[in-house]
Amino acid sequence: MSNKLRIVFMGTPDFAVATLKDILKAGYEVVGVITAPDRPAGRGRKLQQSAVKTFALENNLKVLQPTNLKDDEFLKELKALNANLQVVVAFRMLPEMVWKMPPLGTFNLHASLLPDYRGAAPINWAIINGETKTGVTTFFIDEKIDTGAVILQEAVAIEKTESAGSLHDKLMELGAKVVVKTLQKIETNTATTTVQPKEKDLKTAYKLNKENTKIDWNQDTDSIYNLIRGLSPYPTAWSYLKNAENDPVNVKFYEVEKDVKPHKRAPGAIIVENSKVLVATINGFIILKEIQLPGKKKMPIKDILNGYTFDENAKML
């Protein structure tokens, strides 16, 4: 006997849109979409709707935008949708009264191979930590974050030059397909689950902040290279630049190459040679390809050199 699925979808950014699109393409009924409230954005601080809301309205889906997921009015509206399954992709933590509501449960798509990289930034940390593979996981939500019973997992290789941006897009497409496979299993009563192991030495996807995105030039070349590509194009790795007599300024790093080799330069020292800009690490150099100076757009280094001069004692701090 199969289940006729009535789905409530919860998500906010582009990453979630790909999944919602594939759910509709596969012919499933989506009875409602829950997404974040419109927020002021840009210089004019105009209200901007989420990517999921835009897509949902274009496809004539009912949209709810609660500010409080425990609000009685919202819970009443959610219950009235009469869904038997909820699918969550890149949303926020749900209260128990919400995830327990549908008879078939609530499952989440997470962009890592759980139990590793639970948390807010799994795509970034997999690259920062130099992993060679990652993947996506669907799991039934429980009372903790990313700890529920696993339904499906699929892995993907992380290329040596992969950025967070390119890996995001790869996992977005893979995740959409895995969600549809998960729906097919739930629909046909063939879904089996695996309890996540309670391992002690798990890798965590900590929230990114100003401290853990700053480059430490006393680290080895590979670690710095991985940090930069793991934070590109967002939120970007950064460093202070001390140039000439000027105060240090904040520089963002988008694209770099690496060169591991012995040298006698101090970590952070900047070398300009043959239209290239290199920054010394403890065991090599980071070669700058695309960076952003304060008040400027991100630019290729050759364009920056046309109008900006690095002093012979310039350094990254």
C-alpha positions in Angstrom: 0.0 0.0 0.0 1.4 3.4 -0.9 1.0 6.8 0.8 -0.6 9.7 -1.1 1.8 12.4 0.0 0.6 15.8 1.0 3.8 17.8 1.5 4.6 21.0 3.4 8.0 22.3 2.2 10.1 24.5 4.5 13.2 26.5 3.2 14.5 29.9 2.4 17.6 30.3 0.1 18.4 29.2 -3.5 19.8 25.9 -2.2 16.2 25.0 -1.2 14.6 26.2 -4.4 16.3 23.4 -6.4 14.7 20.8 -4.2 11.3 22.3 -4.3 11.5 22.5 -8.1 12.4 18.8 -8.3 9.6 17.8 -5.9 7.1 19.6 -8.2 8.7 18.1 -11.3 8.3 14.6 -9.9 4.6 15.2 -9.6 4.2 15.5 -5.8 1.5 17.6 -4.2 2.9 20.5 -2.2 0.1 21.9 -0.1 2.1 24.7 1.5 5.5 26.4 1.7 6.9 27.9 4.9 9.7 30.4 4.4 11.4 33.3 6.3 9.6 36.7 6.5 10.6 39.4 4.0 13.6 41.3 5.1 15.1 44.8 4.4 18.1 44.5 2.0 20.3 46.6 -0.1 21.0 50.3 0.2 17.4 51.3 0.0 16.5 48.8 2.7 13.6 47.6 0.6 11.8 44.5 1.8 13.1 41.5 -0.1 11.4 38.1 -0.3 13.3 34.8 0.0 14.3 32.8 -3.1 11.8 30.1 -2.0 8.9 32.6 -1.7 9.6 34.0 -5.1 9.6 30.5 -6.7 6.5 29.4 -4.6 4.4 32.3 -5.7 5.5 31.8 -9.4 4.1 28.3 -9.0 0.9 29.3 -7.2 1.8 27.6 -4.0 0.4 28.7 -0.6 3.1 30.6 1.4 3.3 31.1 5.1 5.9 33.4 6.7 5.8 33.0 10.4 8.1 35.1 12.6 7.5 32.7 15.5 7.1 29.0 14.8 5.3 28.5 18.1 2.6 31.1 17.4 -0.9 29.7 17.8 -2.2 31.3 14.6 0.6 29.9 12.6 0.2 26.4 14.1 -3.5 26.6 13.3 -2.8 27.5 9.7 -0.1 24.8 9.4 -2.5 22.1 10.8 -5.2 23.3 8.4 -3.0 22.4 5.4 -3.5 18.8 6.4 -0.1 17.6 5.3 1.1 14.1 6.1 4.8 14.9 5.5 7.1 17.9 5.9 10.4 18.4 4.0 12.9 20.9 5.4 15.9 22.3 3.4 18.0 25.2 4.7 15.5 26.5 7.1 15.7 27.0 10.9 15.4 24.7 13.9 11.8 23.6 14.3 10.0 23.3 17.6 8.7 19.8 18.5 5.1 20.7 18.0 5.9 21.5 14.4 8.1 18.6 13.4 5.9 16.1 15.1 2.7 17.3 13.4 2.5 15.3 10.2 1.7 11.5 10.6 4.6 10.5 8.3 7.1 12.8 10.1 9.4 15.6 9.0 12.7 15.0 7.2 15.6 17.4 6.6 18.2 17.6 3.8 21.7 18.3 5.2 24.7 19.1 3.1 27.2 16.7 4.7 27.7 13.0 5.3 26.2 12.9 8.8 27.2 12.5 11.6 30.2 14.6 10.5 29.7 18.3 9.9 26.5 18.9 11.9 25.7 22.6 12.2 25.4 25.8 10.2 28.2 25.7 7.6 28.9 22.1 6.5 29.9 23.0 2.9 32.5 25.5 4.1 34.1 23.4 6.8 34.5 20.3 4.6 36.7 22.4 2.3 38.5 24.3 5.1 39.4 21.0 6.7 40.8 19.6 3.4 38.3 16.8 2.9 38.4 15.0 -0.4 34.7 14.0 -0.3 31.4 15.1 1.2 27.8 14.6 0.3 24.2 15.0 1.4 22.0 13.3 3.9 18.2 13.0 4.5 17.1 12.3 8.0 14.0 12.4 10.2 14.2 15.4 12.5 14.4 14.8 16.2 14.8 17.1 19.2 18.5 17.9 18.6 20.3 19.5 15.7 21.1 17.1 12.7 21.1 14.0 14.9 18.0 12.2 13.6 17.8 8.7 12.0 19.3 8.7 8.5 17.2 7.8 5.5 19.5 8.3 2.5 23.1 9.5 1.9 25.0 10.1 -1.3 28.7 11.2 -1.6 30.5 13.5 -4.0 34.2 14.2 -4.5 35.7 17.6 -3.5 38.1 18.7 -6.2 41.5 20.1 -5.3 40.6 23.5 -6.5 36.9 23.4 -5.4 35.4 26.6 -3.9 32.5 26.7 -1.5 30.5 28.2 -4.3 31.1 25.4 -6.8 30.6 22.7 -4.1 27.3 24.5 -3.0 26.0 24.1 -6.5 27.0 20.5 -6.8 25.4 19.6 -3.5 22.3 21.6 -4.3 21.6 19.5 -7.4 22.5 16.2 -5.7 20.4 17.1 -2.7 17.3 17.8 -4.8 17.7 14.3 -6.4 18.2 12.6 -3.0 15.1 14.3 -1.6 13.0 13.0 -4.5 14.4 9.5 -3.9 13.5 9.8 -0.2 9.9 10.8 -1.1 9.6 7.8 -3.3 10.7 5.5 -0.4 8.3 7.1 2.0 5.5 7.0 -0.5 6.0 3.3 -1.1 6.6 2.4 2.5 10.1 1.2 1.7 12.1 3.8 3.7 14.5 2.3 6.2 16.5 4.4 8.7 19.8 4.1 10.3 20.5 5.6 13.8 23.4 8.0 13.7 26.5 6.6 15.6 27.4 8.4 18.8 31.0 8.9 17.9 33.1 11.2 20.1 35.5 12.7 17.6 33.0 14.2 15.1 33.9 17.1 12.9 31.6 20.1 13.4 30.3 22.8 11.0 30.7 25.7 13.4 28.9 29.0 12.6 31.3 31.3 10.6 32.3 34.5 12.3 34.9 37.3 12.0 37.4 35.3 14.1 37.3 31.9 12.3 37.3 33.5 8.8 40.5 35.6 9.4 43.7 34.2 7.8 46.6 33.3 10.1 49.7 33.7 8.0 51.7 31.6 10.4 49.8 28.5 9.3 51.0 26.3 6.5 50.2 27.0 2.8 47.7 24.2 2.4 45.7 25.3 5.5 45.5 28.9 4.3 44.6 27.8 0.7 41.8 25.6 2.0 40.4 28.4 4.2 40.3 30.8 1.3 38.6 28.5 -1.1 36.3 27.2 1.6 35.0 30.7 2.2 34.8 31.8 -1.4 32.6 33.5 -2.6 30.9 33.9 0.7 31.5 35.0 3.5 35.2 35.2 2.3 38.4 34.8 4.1 40.0 38.1 5.1 43.2 39.7 6.5 44.6 43.1 7.4 46.9 44.7 4.9 49.6 47.1 6.2 50.9 49.1 3.3 53.4 52.0 3.5 52.5 54.5 6.3 48.8 53.8 6.0 46.7 52.2 8.7 45.9 48.5 8.2 42.9 47.9 6.0 40.7 44.9 5.6 41.2 42.8 2.4 38.9 40.0 1.2 40.2 37.0 -0.7 38.2 35.3 -3.5 40.6 33.4 -5.7 44.2 32.3 -5.0 46.7 29.7 -6.0 49.4 28.1 -3.8 53.1 27.3 -4.1 54.7 25.2 -1.4 58.4 25.7 -1.3 61.1 26.8 1.3 62.0 30.5 1.6 63.3 33.0 4.1 60.5 35.5 4.1 58.5 36.4 7.2 54.9 35.0 7.2 52.6 37.7 5.7 55.3 39.4 3.7 54.1 40.6 0.3 56.2 40.0 -2.8 55.4 41.7 -6.2 57.1 40.1 -9.2 56.3 39.8 -12.9 52.8 41.2 -12.4 52.1 38.6 -9.6 51.5 39.3 -5.9 52.6 36.6 -3.5 52.1 36.4 0.3 54.5 34.3 2.3 53.4 31.5 4.6 55.6 29.4 6.9 56.3 26.9 4.0 55.5 28.6 0.8 53.4 31.3 -0.9 49.7 32.2 -1.5 49.5 33.7 -5.0 46.7 36.3 -5.2 44.4 36.1 -8.2 41.3 38.0 -7.2 40.8 40.1 -4.0 38.8 43.1 -2.8 40.3 46.2 -1.3 38.1 48.4 1.0 35.6 50.5 -0.9 36.3 48.7 -4.2 34.7 45.8 -6.1 36.5 42.5 -6.1 39.1 42.6 -8.9 41.7 40.5 -10.6 45.2 41.3 -9.2 46.5 42.5 -12.5 43.8 45.2 -12.6 44.6 46.2 -9.0 48.3 46.6 -9.9 47.3 49.1 -12.5 46.2 51.6 -9.9 47.6 50.4 -6.6 51.2 50.1 -5.4 52.4 47.7 -2.7 55.3 49.2 -0.6 58.4 47.0 -0.4 57.6 46.4 3.3 53.9 45.8 2.7 52.5 42.8 4.7 49.4 40.9 5.6 48.7 40.9 9.3 
